[in-house]
Amino acid sequence: MPTFPLSPGGFVTTDALPDLTSFDAVLFDLDGVLTPTAEVHMHAWQTMFQELFASWGIEPAYTERDYFEYLDGKKRYDGVASLLRSRDVEVPWGDPSDDPTADTVCGIGNRKNAFFERVLRDEGIAPYPGSLALVEQLQAAGIPIAVVSSSKNAEEVLKVAGIRDRFPVVMDGVIAERDHLASKPAPDVFVEGARMLGVDPARSVAVEDAISGVQSAAAGGFALVIGVDRGVGADDLRAAGAHLVVTDLAELLGSSASTPTSSEGDAE
């Protein structure tokens, strides 16, 4: 099994980063890890919930922190229910076929997704350059890779970004709903992604930017969990179970011979 130095707190030390090509596989989250679609999701959720809270008189008002605590990394409808519950609001679950105007969990989730799809269609999306470079490096080394996403839009995002053909396995929100897999932070989706790829989590790497996603990978027993800090906070990612935190996956290029300044090994 691949080994790498850890600090007493269980984090990768800054003097010697793990060589990702020494692992059996690398499984990537999508939004916020491979593509900047997390920003589109954030804006879509904010717009929709601010309007909803105002019309329903819900307090306290929606904040950016709500996204990271209740929505980020989760399946769409689970996120809606979680956020509403944080305000002591309960609505019928409804059905995924609900119209976006329906005041159900599914209807509210579909309302948000309509905005997301419009932005994706009108503006397009491109992968993060550093993430694409790392994917290419792993492919060149013959390391199996996969996408593990809670989003039902994953296939479309990958196609629009021009990187769908790079991933033989895409474990997404459509499969999770079909197979009744629990949402992140439960380990189900990452474990299933590893199974689909034919690898052992205990010999593989998971890369995530969401607290719930890091918790999912850690609970799934992945040998190395890498947190990508796109705004949630490095300390929170470490507390969730990340062994290593970076701000861009370019920092991991040739990782066995480089040391990213954002990697922190001395956390308490």
N, C-alpha and C positions, 0 to 999 in steps of 0.2 A: 504493500500500500504506500502511496506517495507520502512523504513526511516533509514538514516544514517547521522552522523554529517558532515557538509561541512564547509570548510574555507570560508572567504569572497570572494575568487576567484572562488568558486564553485567546489573545490576539496575535496576528502575524507581526513579527518584529520588523523594524524598518531596515535592518542591516542585511536581510536576505529574504527576498520575496519568493514565493513558490513558483516553480516552472509549470505553467498550465499544461504544457504538452506531456507532463509526466502522469497526468490523470487519464482515466479511461474516457471521459466525456465532459463537455461543458454545456450546461443548460441555461439559456438566457430568458429572463422576462423580456417583454417587448416594449411596452409604453414606458419611456423614461430611461430605458437601458439601451435598446437598439435604435429607437426612433424618438423624436421629441413630441410624440403624440400625447404624452402625459400633460403637457401644457394645454393642448386642445381640450383634453378631458377636464382639466381643472377649470378652464374658462367655461366650458359647457355646463358643468355642475354648478358653478358659482352663479351663472346667469339664471339657470332654471330655479335653483333653490332660493335665491334672493327674491325672485318674483313670487314663488310659492309661499315663502315665509311672510312676505308683505301682505299677500292677499288673504292668508289664513290667520294673520296676527300672531305668528309664532315668535317667541322670544326664548333665549337671546338670538340676535341676528346671526346669519351664516357668516363664518369667517374662513380664511384660508386654512387654518388649523383643522377645521372640520374635515376638509378633504383628506389630509394626512391621517387623521385618527379614525375616520369612519368609512371612507370611500376608496382610498388608494389601494390598489392591488386586489380588491374584492370583486366577486361577481356583481354585476350591475344591480340586480334586485336586492341582494343581500346588503349592499351598500346603502341603498335607499332606506330599507327597513332599519338598519343600524343607526343611521343619522336621525331619522324621525324618532326612533326610540330614545335617543339622547335628549330629545326635547319633550319626552313623555307624550308623543303623538303616535297613535296606532290607527292604521287604515287597513281595509281588506287587502289581501295579497293580490287578488285578481288572477289574470292569466297572461302569459307572454304575448298573446294576440290582442291584448287591450289597446284601444285607441290612445294616442298620446294625451288626449284631453281627459282621460279617465282618472279619477282621484283614487287610484289603487297603487300599490307598490309597483306593479308592473307598468301601469299607465304612466306613472311619474318617471320610471326608468326609461321608458320609450320616448317620453317627452325630451329628456336630456339627449338621448341617442340621435334624435332627429337633427338636433343642432350640430352634434359631432359629425354626423355623416355629411351634412351640408358643407362644413368647413373643409373636411377631408376632400370632398369632391371638387370644391371651388379652388382650394389653395394647394392641394397636394401635400406630400411629405417626403423628406429625405432622411436616410439614416445618419446618425452621428458619425462623422468621419473616423473618430477614434474607435468606435464600436465596429464599424465596417472593416477597419484595418486589422483589428484583433480577430474577427471572424475569418478573414482571409488568411491570417497567419496560422490559425488553428486548422483550417482546411488544408493548407499547404503541408502541414505536419501530419495530416491524416487523422486528426482527432474528431470523433463524432460530435456533432452539435445539434441542439434542438431549441425550440421556442416553447416556453411554458407561460401562458398568458390567461388571465381570467376574462379577457375581453372576447365578446362575440364578433368583434370587428377585426380580430387578428389577421385572418386570411386577407381581407381587403387592404389593411394597412401594409402588410408585407408586399402585396402585389403593387400597390401605389408607390411604395418606397423602392421597388425594383429588386427586392432581395428574397422573394418567396422561394426561388429555386435553390437557394443556398442551404435550406433546412429540410432534411428528409422527414423530420417529425415536427409537427406543430400541435401541441396540446393546448387547446383553447377553450373559451367559455361555452362554445357550442357542444364540444365533447363533454365538458364537465356537467352541463345540464342534461345531456342525453344519458349519461352514465350515472347521474345522481352523485357526483363527487362533491364533497364539502368544499366550500370556498376557503381561500387563504384567510386566516393563518393556519388552518388545518393542513397537514402534510399531503393530502390526497393528490392534488394536481401535480406537484413535483414528483412524487413517487410514481404516479402513472406516466408522467413524461419519461422518466428513466426506464420504466418497463417497456414503453413503446420503442425506445431507442435501443433496448436490449443491454442496459448497463446497470451496475450496482451503485446506488447512491453513495455508499461508503467508499467508493473509489472515484467519485465524480465531483464536479464543481457546479454550484448554482450561483447565478449572478442576478441581483435584485436591487431595486431602488426604493421599494416600499417596505414599511415596517412589517405589515402583514405578510409580505412575500418573503422577507428574511426569516420571519418566524416559521413560515411554512417549510422553507428549505432546511432550517435548523432542526425542526421536528421530524423531517424526513430522513435525517441522518446523513446528510451530505458531508463529504470529507472536508470540503472547503466552501464556505459561504462568503461571497464577495458582495458588499454593499456599495452601491453607486449613489453618492450624495448629490442629488439634484435639487435639494432644498429641504428635505425632511430633517437633516441634521446628523452628523457623523456619530455623535454620542448616542442618539436614539437608535441608529442602525446597529451599533455595537451592542447596546442593551438588548436588542431583539435577537441577537445571536450571530451577527456578522463577525467573521474572523479577521476581515480586512476591509477597509473603506477607502475608496478612491473617488475622485470627482469626475474622472473621465477614463474610459477603458483604454485610451491611448497610453496611459501610465503603465499598463501591463504588457505592452509590446516588448518582447524580448525580456520578460519579467525576471528570468533567472540571472540577468546581468545588469538590471537597473533597479533604482530605488526611487519611487515616487515620493515627493515631499508630503503628499496628503495622506500617506499611509501612517497610521498611528499605532504604535505598539506598547505605549506606556499608559494606557487608560487604566483607571482604578478598577 
